[in-house]
C-alpha cells in the first residue's frame, strides 16, 4: 500500500463549525463561529452569506496570512 502525499482532505482545509445557541438552521438563520483546525484562525458569522464569504476568503488567503481574529 502506498500512502498518498497529497491527502484528499488536508488539515489546512479542515474546519470546526460552532453554531450559536440562537441559531435556527431550520428557519435559515445561521450565526456562529468557524475555525480553521490547522491555523487556529477563526471568525464569527451572522448569516449563511457571511459564512460562505469568510470561508472563501480564508481558503483564498492561504495559511501564511492567517491570524486569530477572535482574540
N, CA, C and O of each residue as an XYZ file, in Angstrom:
284
protein
N       0.845     -1.177      0.000
C       0.000      0.000      0.000
C       0.891      1.241      0.000
O       1.849      1.317      0.769
N       0.585      2.196     -0.844
C       1.330      3.446     -0.928
C       0.483      4.573     -0.358
O      -0.683      4.734     -0.716
N       1.090      5.352      0.539
C       0.377      6.491      1.094
C       0.464      7.669      0.139
O       1.535      7.982     -0.381
N      -0.640      8.302     -0.080
C      -0.702      9.464     -0.961
C      -0.147     10.677     -0.213
O      -0.620     10.999      0.877
N       0.849     11.350     -0.788
C       1.447     12.512     -0.129
C       0.548     13.743     -0.210
O       0.810     14.740      0.461
N      -0.488     13.688     -1.006
C      -1.450     14.783     -1.136
C      -2.819     14.264     -0.693
O      -3.561     13.708     -1.502
N      -3.155     14.444      0.584
C      -4.417     13.899      1.084
C      -5.633     14.544      0.419
O      -5.595     15.700     -0.002
N      -6.691     13.777      0.339
C      -7.933     14.286     -0.241
C      -8.537     15.391      0.615
O      -9.170     16.308      0.091
N      -8.348     15.309      1.923
C      -8.901     16.282      2.866
C      -7.778     16.811      3.758
O      -7.641     16.366      4.898
N      -6.971     17.754      3.261
C      -5.838     18.251      4.045
C      -6.281     19.027      5.283
O      -7.326     19.677      5.280
N      -5.483     18.950      6.330
C      -5.785     19.645      7.585
C      -5.915     21.147      7.390
O      -6.700     21.799      8.079
N      -5.151     21.699      6.457
C      -5.200     23.149      6.217
C      -6.572     23.590      5.717
O      -6.895     24.777      5.761
N      -7.374     22.650      5.246
C      -8.711     22.971      4.757
C      -9.795     22.297      5.594
O     -10.897     22.039      5.111
N      -9.466     22.016      6.860
C     -10.433     21.415      7.778
C     -10.905     22.473      8.765
O     -10.115     23.274      9.265
N     -12.187     22.460      9.032
C     -12.805     23.494      9.865
C     -13.711     22.889     10.926
O     -14.248     21.793     10.763
N     -13.866     23.632     12.020
C     -14.862     23.321     13.035
C     -15.918     24.419     12.959
O     -15.602     25.607     13.032
N     -17.158     24.013     12.813
C     -18.272     24.952     12.750
C     -19.006     24.882     14.078
O     -19.451     23.813     14.496
N     -19.131     26.028     14.740
C     -19.864     26.111     16.003
C     -21.033     27.063     15.804
O     -20.842     28.248     15.530
N     -22.236     26.540     15.944
C     -23.420     27.377     15.814
C     -23.752     28.004     17.160
O     -23.658     27.354     18.202
N     -24.137     29.263     17.126
C     -24.541     29.991     18.324
C     -25.849     29.399     18.846
O     -26.633     28.841     18.079
N     -26.075     29.522     20.127
C     -27.302     28.964     20.713
C     -28.569     29.572     20.119
O     -29.627     28.944     20.150
N     -28.476     30.779     19.581
C     -29.643     31.437     18.983
C     -29.844     31.101     17.506
O     -30.812     31.556     16.896
N     -28.944     30.312     16.931
C     -29.089     29.938     15.519
C     -30.339     29.067     15.347
O     -30.689     28.279     16.226
N     -30.987     29.223     14.222
C     -32.176     28.433     13.893
C     -32.033     27.924     12.463
O     -32.654     28.464     11.548
N     -31.217     26.886     12.262
C     -30.969     26.392     10.902
C     -32.233     26.017     10.139
O     -32.289     26.180      8.920
N     -33.239     25.520     10.836
C     -34.494     25.142     10.181
C     -35.218     26.328      9.570
O     -36.017     26.170      8.646
N     -34.936     27.516     10.089
C     -35.544     28.737      9.549
C     -34.546     29.529      8.703
O     -34.825     30.654      8.289
N     -33.379     28.926      8.452
C     -32.372     29.600      7.629
C     -31.600     30.677      8.362
O     -30.950     31.508      7.728
N     -31.657     30.681      9.679
C     -30.946     31.687     10.477
C     -29.699     31.045     11.083
O     -29.777     30.304     12.063
N     -28.559     31.342     10.486
C     -27.299     30.791     10.981
C     -26.431     31.907     11.537
O     -26.308     32.976     10.938
N     -25.839     31.648     12.675
C     -24.832     32.532     13.243
C     -23.940     31.664     14.109
O     -24.387     30.676     14.692
N     -22.694     32.039     14.183
C     -21.766     31.241     14.958
C     -20.332     31.588     14.649
O     -19.996     32.733     14.347
N     -19.486     30.563     14.732
C     -18.058     30.756     14.538
C     -17.502     29.588     13.736
O     -17.923     28.444     13.909
N     -16.562     29.885     12.867
C     -15.873     28.875     12.075
C     -14.392     28.978     12.384
O     -13.833     30.074     12.385
N     -13.749     27.846     12.647
C     -12.326     27.846     12.999
C     -11.567     26.874     12.109
O     -11.966     25.721     11.945
N     -10.459     27.355     11.532
C      -9.565     26.518     10.748
C      -8.762     25.666     11.727
O      -8.086     26.207     12.603
N      -8.825     24.363     11.591
C      -8.167     23.460     12.532
C      -6.654     23.625     12.516
O      -6.026     23.643     13.575
N      -6.067     23.743     11.351
C      -4.608     23.801     11.242
C      -4.028     25.118     11.734
O      -3.011     25.122     12.428
N      -4.654     26.229     11.388
C      -4.085     27.542     11.709
C      -4.647     28.145     12.992
O      -4.015     29.005     13.605
N      -5.830     27.696     13.399
C      -6.486     28.300     14.548
C      -7.232     29.572     14.198
O      -7.903     30.152     15.052
N      -7.126     30.014     12.949
C      -7.827     31.229     12.501
C      -9.324     31.005     12.653
O      -9.857     29.977     12.233
N      -9.996     31.978     13.260
C     -11.437     31.844     13.432
C     -12.122     33.168     13.140
O     -11.506     34.233     13.191
N     -13.394     33.079     12.838
C     -14.169     34.274     12.593
C     -15.626     33.994     12.917
O     -16.086     32.853     12.866
N     -16.328     35.043     13.246
C     -17.754     34.953     13.539
C     -18.548     35.308     12.283
O     -18.106     36.108     11.457
N     -19.712     34.707     12.156
C     -20.592     35.000     11.034
C     -22.017     35.144     11.554
O     -22.380     34.568     12.580
N     -22.811     35.917     10.833
C     -24.176     36.176     11.247
C     -25.218     35.745     10.235
O     -26.414     35.959     10.431
N     -24.756     35.130      9.145
C     -25.685     34.664      8.107
C     -24.973     33.623      7.247
O     -23.753     33.474      7.308
N     -25.749     32.919      6.456
C     -25.166     31.940      5.529
C     -24.224     32.640      4.556
O     -23.153     32.122      4.238
N     -24.622     33.807      4.090
C     -23.798     34.551      3.137
C     -22.449     34.926      3.757
O     -21.410     34.797      3.109
N     -22.465     35.390      5.007
C     -21.212     35.739      5.697
C     -20.349     34.512      5.913
O     -19.131     34.576      5.749
N     -20.956     33.402      6.275
C     -20.209     32.154      6.467
C     -19.482     31.761      5.183
O     -18.291     31.454      5.209
N     -20.198     31.773      4.069
C     -19.590     31.388      2.794
C     -18.516     32.376      2.351
O     -17.479     31.971      1.825
N     -18.759     33.663      2.560
C     -17.776     34.676      2.172
C     -16.495     34.535      2.994
O     -15.395     34.615      2.448
N     -16.635     34.328      4.287
C     -15.454     34.185      5.144
C     -14.698     32.896      4.836
O     -13.467     32.881      4.854
N     -15.413     31.834      4.560
C     -14.772     30.573      4.194
C     -13.996     30.730      2.888
O     -12.851     30.289      2.788
N     -14.611     31.350      1.899
C     -13.937     31.573      0.617
C     -12.703     32.452      0.801
O     -11.656     32.186      0.210
N     -12.824     33.495      1.617
C     -11.688     34.382      1.874
C     -10.555     33.632      2.571
O      -9.388     33.807      2.220
N     -10.888     32.803      3.551
C      -9.887     32.047      4.295
C      -9.135     31.082      3.384
O      -7.911     30.971      3.463
N      -9.858     30.397      2.535
C      -9.225     29.445      1.613
C      -8.342     30.177      0.611
O      -7.229     29.732      0.332
N      -8.820     31.295      0.066
C      -8.051     32.057     -0.924
C      -6.814     32.700     -0.310
O      -5.789     32.825     -0.979
N      -6.898     33.111      0.962
C      -5.777     33.791      1.616
C      -4.599     32.854      1.842
O      -3.448     33.289      1.813
N      -4.868     31.606      2.062
C      -3.791     30.656      2.304
C      -3.298     30.715      3.739
O      -3.615     31.655      4.469
N      -2.527     29.720      4.146
C      -2.100     29.616      5.545
C      -1.151     30.716      6.011
O      -1.081     30.990      7.209
N      -0.423     31.350      5.100
C       0.568     32.360      5.510
C      -0.062     33.641      6.037
O       0.607     34.401      6.737
N      -1.324     33.904      5.725
C      -1.948     35.148      6.146
C      -2.895     34.982      7.338
O      -3.559     35.943      7.728
N      -2.968     33.803      7.914
C      -3.917     33.558      8.996
C      -3.472     34.200     10.287
O      -2.304     34.145     10.671
N      -4.447     34.814     10.951
C      -4.254     35.339     12.287
C      -5.555     35.127     13.035
O      -6.607     34.970     12.415
N      -5.500     35.122     14.330
C      -6.690     34.862     15.129
C      -7.478     36.145     15.334
O      -7.035     37.039     16.055
N      -8.641     36.242     14.708
C      -9.494     37.423     14.826
C     -10.413     37.343     16.034
O     -11.132     38.297     16.331
N     -10.396     36.222     16.730
C     -11.350     36.000     17.809
C     -10.722     36.240     19.178
O     -11.291     35.847     20.196
N      -9.572     36.873     19.211
C      -8.867     37.073     20.487
C      -9.544     38.113     21.336
O      -9.083     38.404     22.440
